[in-house]
Amino acid sequence: MLLAIDIGNTQTAIGLFKEDRIISSWRMITRENETGDELASIIFSFLRNSDFNPSDVKNVAVSCVVPAILDEIIKMSHKYFKKAPFIVDSNVKTDLVISYDYPSEIGADRIANSVAAKEIYGYPAIVVDFGTATTFDILSSGGEYVGGVIAPGIEVSTEALFNKAAKLSKVDLSWPDSVIGKNTSDCIRSGVLHGFLGQVDFIIEGIIQEINEQRKNNNGSKPVIIGTGGLAFLMIDRSKWIKIYDSELTLKGLKILFDKNI
């Protein structure tokens, strides 16, 4: 079995694959100072609590955007799974033609998302990943990676608001009943959630407009739009553009990349 680990700035997603099928997945908070032994303890608990034997894990695949953790993940893989992990970076084989000024700047999770979108859902495509940052990755009608958009994520922006506005307190991110709030908590919820929804749909519209302007190069194909990431559930049913939600897209991309490179 393959253990796929996607380490984000806020959350770490873990998936267990048997052949080509993901059979279980888990999420945990990303902690920069965690040691390889601590990470192994948590992962082993996930596996055993789901009735899996850690010794059945034969390979480990990793995407990581937190450099401080990567060395510990490598140590963990060697010590507990007796295997060097497969690590996604800009040098791995992807079968993507990348049209980007500096390919090495593309995050490992964005590479995995784009590969999974291409292989599973086809192209042209737009992947919207709701994480610490909200990222948009675009594939052309020829399957070429043509660029993206990076915006501040929902939690990052709300934390900044609460830290800078002395009289505003944290609220849970649940949708209010109406756009017009009748109390401060609902006013904040409305501003944050409707604001981000508007941002996401506006950016998607702009991407689609640019794609349409290049119609001669894409044959007028409409992009498939996929939402993923830890906070995607807040937006999926509200967005007028995002109709596909795949919470395990990055993990699936890790598996695809592993198969292409091993």
Protein Blocks (a to p, Z undefined) as FASTA:
>chain_A
ZZdddddfkbccddddehjbcfbdcdddddfkbcfklmmmmmmmmmmmnopafklpmbdc
dddfbfklmmmmmmmmmmmnopacddddfkbcehiacddfblmlpcfklmmmmmmmmmmn
opadddddddfbdcdddddfkopafbdcddddfklmmmmmmmmmmkbccddddddfbfbd
cbfklmmmmmmmmmmmmmmmmmmmmmmmmmmmmmmmnnopacddddedjklmmmmmmpmk
bmbdcfklmmmmmmmmmmmmZZ
